[in-house]
Amino acid sequence: MKKYIVLLRGINVSGKNKLPMAELRELLNDLGFKNVQTYIQSGNIILESDEGKSVICNKINEGIQNKFGFDVPVIARTIPQFKKAIASYPFPIDNTKIVGFVFLNKKVYVSKIEVKDIGNDKYLIDNDMVFIYCETGFAKTKLSNNLFERKLLVSATTRNYNTTLKLLELAESN
């Protein structure tokens, strides 16, 4: 069994796509995943499976559609992939409130996209990740999931520095 960190996009946001974590854990157990754990209410999951990432993502997506009635992008990473993402962060981390990791559902083969008026915000595209540094704050930055999805033709979900580190810590502690 391999351990995965699974990220759901767009659940429990402003009353939309409500997904209680207890019911999500129950669904994931019913789907055959082992040692299922969730972290906060925003779609962060740690689980074990013998299956590969794409099978896991498809199973979870279909399970949520069947049980809860909405389509949620699902992105999975292994512990080594999570560690690599954290170690590869290219910008300063002295203010962790403006540090973000955008997880993409597939590799992209571009390094730049056109984004106007981002001020001092920065981004770096690296395969299936986008690293963001948002001096304006996450609420005001133009470097959003929607922007990256539209420009890169992917599904994307962002986690801040503290959540990303906590997910890795939880995954490594079990």
Backbone as CSV, one residue per row, in Angstrom:
resi,resn,N_x,N_y,N_z,CA_x,CA_y,CA_z,C_x,C_y,C_z
1,MET,0.841,-1.189,0.000,0.000,0.000,0.000,0.882,1.247,0.000
2,LYS,0.480,2.195,-0.826,1.196,3.458,-0.917,0.314,4.545,-0.307
3,LYS,0.951,5.513,0.352,0.218,6.604,0.968,0.121,7.770,-0.012
4,TYR,-1.059,8.389,-0.066,-1.309,9.526,-0.950,-1.907,10.683,-0.174
5,ILE,-1.600,11.879,-0.625,-2.265,13.084,-0.165,-3.168,13.500,-1.315
6,VAL,-4.463,13.565,-1.040,-5.459,13.838,-2.079,-6.116,15.182,-1.774
7,LEU,-6.213,16.006,-2.805,-6.763,17.348,-2.665,-8.003,17.493,-3.528
8,LEU,-9.085,17.956,-2.915,-10.316,18.228,-3.644,-10.401,19.725,-3.878
9,ARG,-10.935,20.099,-5.032,-11.064,21.524,-5.335,-12.510,21.983,-5.186
10,GLY,-12.687,23.096,-4.490,-13.977,23.769,-4.481,-15.069,23.148,-3.641
11,ILE,-14.711,22.509,-2.534,-15.769,22.008,-1.654,-15.849,22.888,-0.407
12,ASN,-17.046,22.964,0.160,-17.296,23.723,1.388,-16.823,25.172,1.291
13,VAL,-16.999,25.771,0.114,-16.619,27.160,-0.094,-17.890,27.986,-0.242
14,SER,-18.077,28.949,0.642,-19.242,29.849,0.606,-20.565,29.086,0.491
15,GLY,-20.679,27.991,1.213,-21.909,27.215,1.207,-22.125,26.367,-0.035
16,LYS,-21.146,26.327,-0.917,-21.278,25.587,-2.174,-20.572,24.231,-2.052
17,ASN,-21.143,23.226,-2.715,-20.556,21.876,-2.707,-20.266,21.401,-1.282
18,LYS,-21.300,21.431,-0.453,-21.143,21.005,0.939,-20.833,19.523,1.010
19,LEU,-19.761,19.217,1.706,-19.287,17.844,1.809,-18.774,17.608,3.227
20,PRO,-19.631,17.067,4.111,-19.187,16.798,5.489,-18.041,15.777,5.496
21,MET,-17.019,16.071,6.283,-15.820,15.230,6.284,-16.107,13.812,6.788
22,ALA,-17.001,13.657,7.751,-17.335,12.307,8.241,-17.949,11.480,7.110
23,GLU,-18.837,12.091,6.329,-19.452,11.371,5.206,-18.435,11.103,4.099
24,LEU,-17.510,12.024,3.888,-16.450,11.804,2.898,-15.564,10.632,3.319
25,ARG,-15.161,10.603,4.594,-14.339,9.483,5.077,-15.071,8.156,4.909
26,GLU,-16.361,8.141,5.220,-17.173,6.929,5.062,-17.193,6.486,3.592
27,LEU,-17.397,7.427,2.677,-17.390,7.115,1.247,-16.044,6.531,0.830
28,LEU,-14.959,7.154,1.267,-13.619,6.689,0.872,-13.329,5.297,1.419
29,ASN,-13.778,5.024,2.634,-13.641,3.669,3.183,-14.458,2.677,2.366
30,ASP,-15.680,3.069,1.988,-16.540,2.206,1.172,-15.919,1.936,-0.203
31,LEU,-15.145,2.892,-0.701,-14.481,2.728,-2.005,-13.227,1.858,-1.910
32,GLY,-12.880,1.432,-0.693,-11.768,0.504,-0.522,-10.447,1.132,-0.126
33,PHE,-10.441,2.431,0.156,-9.199,3.068,0.591,-8.964,2.761,2.065
34,LYS,-7.712,2.743,2.470,-7.339,2.382,3.838,-6.769,3.582,4.581
35,ASN,-6.889,3.530,5.919,-6.330,4.553,6.806,-6.679,5.967,6.339
36,VAL,-7.948,6.169,6.054,-8.436,7.458,5.544,-8.458,8.482,6.674
37,GLN,-7.913,9.639,6.371,-7.862,10.737,7.319,-8.160,12.025,6.547
38,THR,-8.917,12.950,7.151,-9.144,14.247,6.519,-8.559,15.325,7.416
39,TYR,-8.250,16.462,6.799,-7.701,17.592,7.545,-8.463,18.853,7.163
40,ILE,-8.985,19.531,8.125,-9.883,20.684,8.005,-10.990,20.407,6.980
41,GLN,-11.831,21.365,6.745,-13.054,21.133,5.968,-12.905,21.415,4.473
42,SER,-11.681,21.609,3.990,-11.534,22.086,2.609,-11.028,21.031,1.629
43,GLY,-11.252,19.764,1.925,-10.940,18.731,0.954,-9.508,18.264,0.948
44,ASN,-8.950,18.035,2.117,-7.596,17.502,2.252,-7.698,16.098,2.833
45,ILE,-7.154,15.130,2.115,-7.316,13.730,2.494,-5.959,13.037,2.472
46,ILE,-5.752,12.166,3.428,-4.604,11.264,3.414,-5.193,9.862,3.417
47,LEU,-4.697,9.023,2.520,-5.221,7.661,2.441,-4.147,6.733,1.888
48,GLU,-4.425,5.450,1.983,-3.540,4.436,1.421,-4.304,3.633,0.387
49,SER,-3.568,3.238,-0.668,-4.169,2.452,-1.738,-3.091,1.717,-2.506
50,ASP,-3.481,0.594,-3.111,-2.595,-0.133,-4.026,-2.716,0.407,-5.446
51,GLU,-3.693,1.276,-5.666,-3.961,1.771,-7.014,-3.122,3.020,-7.310
52,GLY,-3.003,3.350,-8.588,-2.258,4.521,-9.014,-3.070,5.792,-8.853
53,LYS,-2.392,6.922,-9.016,-3.016,8.228,-8.802,-4.239,8.458,-9.677
54,SER,-4.164,8.134,-10.953,-5.300,8.435,-11.837,-6.519,7.597,-11.473
55,VAL,-6.306,6.340,-11.085,-7.422,5.486,-10.668,-8.041,6.029,-9.374
56,ILE,-7.192,6.420,-8.440,-7.674,6.980,-7.171,-8.518,8.225,-7.435
57,CYS,-8.002,9.134,-8.262,-8.720,10.386,-8.549,-10.059,10.106,-9.217
58,ASN,-10.079,9.198,-10.178,-11.327,8.869,-10.869,-12.340,8.234,-9.920
59,LYS,-11.879,7.309,-9.070,-12.782,6.647,-8.119,-13.413,7.659,-7.155
60,ILE,-12.586,8.557,-6.644,-13.089,9.550,-5.692,-14.054,10.505,-6.386
61,ASN,-13.684,10.974,-7.573,-14.549,11.882,-8.327,-15.913,11.235,-8.591
62,GLU,-15.908,10.003,-9.084,-17.163,9.290,-9.378,-17.958,9.026,-8.102
63,GLY,-17.265,8.664,-7.023,-17.941,8.412,-5.753,-18.647,9.654,-5.234
64,ILE,-17.981,10.808,-5.316,-18.583,12.065,-4.867,-19.765,12.427,-5.766
65,GLN,-19.615,12.238,-7.071,-20.732,12.520,-7.983,-21.935,11.654,-7.643
66,ASN,-21.705,10.364,-7.430,-22.801,9.435,-7.159,-23.473,9.698,-5.808
67,LYS,-22.669,9.987,-4.783,-23.228,10.143,-3.436,-23.714,11.556,-3.140
68,PHE,-23.002,12.569,-3.640,-23.319,13.950,-3.266,-23.858,14.790,-4.424
69,GLY,-23.704,14.299,-5.653,-24.318,14.960,-6.797,-23.561,16.125,-7.399
70,PHE,-22.275,16.251,-7.111,-21.517,17.308,-7.785,-20.153,16.800,-8.223
71,ASP,-19.620,17.485,-9.242,-18.356,17.119,-9.875,-17.225,17.917,-9.232
72,VAL,-16.287,17.221,-8.616,-15.191,17.868,-7.904,-13.855,17.407,-8.499
73,PRO,-13.029,18.339,-8.957,-11.688,17.943,-9.382,-10.919,17.329,-8.210
74,VAL,-10.203,16.244,-8.489,-9.454,15.507,-7.475,-8.012,15.386,-7.951
75,ILE,-7.072,15.757,-7.091,-5.650,15.709,-7.426,-4.933,14.939,-6.326
76,ALA,-4.092,13.977,-6.709,-3.378,13.145,-5.737,-1.871,13.289,-5.920
77,ARG,-1.162,13.215,-4.797,0.301,13.242,-4.800,0.812,12.212,-3.794
78,THR,1.979,11.670,-4.066,2.652,10.802,-3.106,3.407,11.672,-2.107
79,ILE,3.859,11.075,-1.029,4.659,11.817,-0.047,5.931,12.368,-0.687
80,PRO,6.701,11.577,-1.460,7.894,12.159,-2.097,7.564,13.338,-3.026
81,GLN,6.452,13.284,-3.725,6.059,14.397,-4.594,5.719,15.640,-3.775
82,PHE,5.077,15.456,-2.638,4.763,16.584,-1.760,6.049,17.194,-1.216
83,LYS,6.974,16.330,-0.772,8.260,16.816,-0.258,9.010,17.609,-1.325
84,LYS,9.003,17.094,-2.546,9.695,17.777,-3.639,9.080,19.149,-3.900
85,ALA,7.767,19.228,-3.877,7.087,20.515,-4.094,7.511,21.524,-3.035
86,ILE,7.525,21.116,-1.788,7.902,22.020,-0.698,9.360,22.444,-0.847
87,ALA,10.234,21.482,-1.126,11.664,21.782,-1.270,11.957,22.656,-2.486
88,SER,11.102,22.605,-3.494,11.330,23.345,-4.735,10.771,24.766,-4.709
89,TYR,10.103,25.153,-3.634,9.483,26.475,-3.598,10.551,27.547,-3.829
90,PRO,10.406,28.363,-4.878,11.490,29.252,-5.301,11.515,30.655,-4.685
91,PHE,10.484,31.005,-3.926,10.390,32.371,-3.415,10.639,32.385,-1.907
92,PRO,10.825,33.570,-1.320,11.049,33.639,0.133,9.864,33.058,0.908
93,ILE,10.154,32.450,2.044,9.086,31.897,2.884,9.053,32.561,4.260
94,ASP,9.636,33.741,4.360,9.649,34.427,5.645,8.245,34.868,6.081
95,ASN,7.356,35.142,5.138,5.953,35.438,5.461,5.099,34.326,4.852
96,THR,4.840,33.301,5.627,4.142,32.121,5.102,2.695,32.405,4.713
97,LYS,2.139,33.540,5.128,0.754,33.884,4.781,0.589,34.210,3.297
98,ILE,1.693,34.443,2.579,1.599,34.803,1.161,2.221,33.736,0.253
99,VAL,2.526,32.584,0.836,3.147,31.476,0.108,2.072,30.463,-0.278
100,GLY,2.022,30.099,-1.564,1.016,29.145,-2.007,1.552,28.113,-2.976
101,PHE,0.939,26.954,-2.938,1.256,25.839,-3.821,0.010,25.523,-4.628
102,VAL,0.096,25.635,-5.951,-1.024,25.311,-6.821,-0.738,23.936,-7.418
103,PHE,-1.537,22.959,-7.040,-1.370,21.594,-7.519,-2.211,21.428,-8.784
104,LEU,-1.583,20.949,-9.853,-2.264,20.744,-11.133,-2.529,19.262,-11.338
105,ASN,-3.578,18.928,-12.087,-3.918,17.529,-12.291,-3.055,16.852,-13.357
106,LYS,-2.232,17.617,-14.066,-1.323,17.014,-15.045,-0.164,17.962,-15.311
107,LYS,0.887,17.418,-15.900,2.049,18.230,-16.265,1.673,19.199,-17.367
108,VAL,2.290,20.360,-17.319,2.148,21.331,-18.392,3.541,21.617,-18.944
109,TYR,3.574,22.044,-20.173,4.862,22.212,-20.847,5.107,23.658,-21.247
110,VAL,4.605,24.574,-20.439,4.885,25.994,-20.622,5.474,26.520,-19.321
111,SER,6.251,27.573,-19.423,6.829,28.139,-18.213,6.263,29.513,-17.887
112,LYS,5.594,30.135,-18.851,5.015,31.464,-18.636,3.627,31.541,-19.250
113,ILE,2.770,32.313,-18.619,1.461,32.638,-19.172,1.302,34.148,-19.063
114,GLU,0.426,34.690,-19.862,0.216,36.133,-19.800,-0.772,36.448,-18.680
115,VAL,-0.298,37.240,-17.733,-1.126,37.704,-16.637,-0.819,39.188,-16.459
116,LYS,-1.834,40.014,-16.620,-1.629,41.461,-16.523,-1.841,41.950,-15.095
117,ASP,-1.095,42.984,-14.776,-1.288,43.725,-13.521,-1.238,42.850,-12.275
118,ILE,-0.168,42.065,-12.135,-0.058,41.249,-10.917,0.805,41.923,-9.854
119,GLY,1.259,43.125,-10.142,2.039,43.865,-9.155,3.281,43.093,-8.747
120,ASN,3.476,42.954,-7.441,4.648,42.238,-6.927,4.398,40.751,-6.718
121,ASP,3.197,40.282,-7.055,2.933,38.847,-6.953,3.798,38.125,-7.975
122,LYS,4.187,36.901,-7.634,5.060,36.120,-8.512,4.516,34.707,-8.640
123,TYR,4.887,34.051,-9.746,4.545,32.646,-9.923,5.648,31.955,-10.707
124,LEU,5.732,30.659,-10.518,6.653,29.829,-11.295,5.935,28.525,-11.608
125,ILE,5.828,28.220,-12.892,5.210,26.967,-13.330,6.306,25.917,-13.413
126,ASP,6.067,24.760,-12.799,7.056,23.680,-12.782,6.328,22.335,-12.916
127,ASN,6.240,21.853,-14.156,5.591,20.573,-14.452,4.129,20.551,-14.014
128,ASP,3.828,19.899,-12.885,2.440,19.801,-12.418,2.197,20.652,-11.168
129,MET,3.010,21.693,-11.031,2.907,22.622,-9.894,3.014,24.048,-10.398
130,VAL,2.380,24.950,-9.666,2.655,26.374,-9.825,2.917,26.891,-8.412
131,PHE,4.055,27.524,-8.254,4.396,28.121,-6.972,3.992,29.592,-7.044
132,ILE,3.263,30.059,-6.032,2.838,31.450,-6.048,3.294,32.166,-4.777
133,TYR,3.573,33.440,-4.964,4.013,34.330,-3.900,3.153,35.572,-4.034
134,CYS,2.219,35.761,-3.113,1.159,36.752,-3.288,1.267,37.872,-2.256
135,GLU,2.068,38.873,-2.569,2.211,40.011,-1.660,0.882,40.719,-1.433
136,THR,-0.010,40.678,-2.417,-1.318,41.318,-2.276,-2.264,40.489,-1.405
137,GLY,-1.877,39.259,-1.094,-2.721,38.356,-0.325,-3.540,37.470,-1.246
138,PHE,-3.926,36.313,-0.760,-4.658,35.347,-1.591,-6.021,35.868,-2.032
139,ALA,-6.655,36.694,-1.214,-7.990,37.184,-1.566,-7.951,38.179,-2.729
140,LYS,-6.830,38.860,-2.901,-6.754,39.901,-3.925,-5.926,39.529,-5.151
141,THR,-5.128,38.491,-5.082,-4.245,38.168,-6.194,-5.010,37.725,-7.439
142,LYS,-4.427,38.001,-8.578,-4.986,37.509,-9.842,-4.508,36.080,-10.118
143,LEU,-3.566,35.594,-9.324,-3.003,34.259,-9.509,-3.913,33.225,-8.835
144,SER,-5.047,32.976,-9.453,-6.078,32.112,-8.868,-6.141,30.759,-9.568
145,ASN,-6.847,29.829,-8.942,-7.098,28.532,-9.584,-7.746,28.726,-10.950
146,ASN,-8.742,29.598,-11.010,-9.449,29.821,-12.278,-8.512,30.302,-13.376
147,LEU,-7.603,31.211,-13.046,-6.644,31.710,-14.030,-5.785,30.566,-14.565
148,PHE,-5.207,29.783,-13.673,-4.322,28.698,-14.103,-5.090,27.629,-14.873
149,GLU,-6.304,27.344,-14.451,-7.110,26.357,-15.182,-7.401,26.838,-16.602
150,ARG,-7.761,28.084,-16.720,-8.102,28.646,-18.035,-6.876,28.735,-18.948
151,LYS,-5.764,29.206,-18.419,-4.564,29.432,-19.235,-3.789,28.147,-19.528
152,LEU,-3.832,27.184,-18.597,-3.041,25.959,-18.746,-3.882,24.742,-19.151
153,LEU,-5.201,24.902,-19.193,-6.122,23.811,-19.547,-5.951,22.601,-18.619
154,VAL,-6.027,22.874,-17.322,-5.861,21.855,-16.283,-6.920,22.074,-15.203
155,SER,-6.974,21.143,-14.251,-7.655,21.392,-12.986,-6.576,21.808,-12.005
156,ALA,-6.913,22.729,-11.108,-5.924,23.247,-10.159,-6.573,23.473,-8.804
157,THR,-5.804,23.271,-7.760,-6.263,23.596,-6.418,-5.069,24.111,-5.626
158,THR,-5.293,25.149,-4.848,-4.219,25.823,-4.126,-4.298,25.526,-2.637
159,ARG,-3.133,25.344,-2.038,-3.023,25.228,-0.586,-1.943,26.198,-0.125
160,ASN,-2.187,26.812,1.019,-1.184,27.720,1.564,-0.039,26.922,2.188
161,TYR,0.986,27.624,2.579,2.197,27.009,3.113,1.905,26.134,4.328
162,ASN,1.171,26.686,5.292,0.927,25.951,6.537,0.120,24.680,6.302
163,THR,-0.902,24.753,5.469,-1.696,23.563,5.168,-0.856,22.520,4.442
164,THR,-0.039,22.959,3.507,0.813,22.033,2.750,1.768,21.308,3.688
165,LEU,2.410,22.039,4.596,3.321,21.407,5.555,2.583,20.473,6.504
166,LYS,1.397,20.879,6.950,0.619,20.046,7.882,0.198,18.742,7.211
167,LEU,-0.213,18.802,5.946,-0.602,17.572,5.239,0.577,16.613,5.135
168,LEU,1.742,17.130,4.834,2.927,16.268,4.764,3.225,15.664,6.147
169,GLU,3.159,16.495,7.171,3.408,16.015,8.540,2.427,14.892,8.916
170,LEU,1.154,15.094,8.641,0.149,14.069,8.940,0.390,12.785,8.151
171,ALA,0.742,12.932,6.889,0.967,11.753,6.041,2.181,10.962,6.529
172,GLU,3.190,11.656,7.004,4.407,10.974,7.450,4.275,10.394,8.865
173,SER,3.283,10.880,9.636,3.195,10.443,11.035,2.451,9.126,11.212
174,ASN,1.750,8.675,10.205,0.980,7.421,10.368,1.719,6.244,9.794
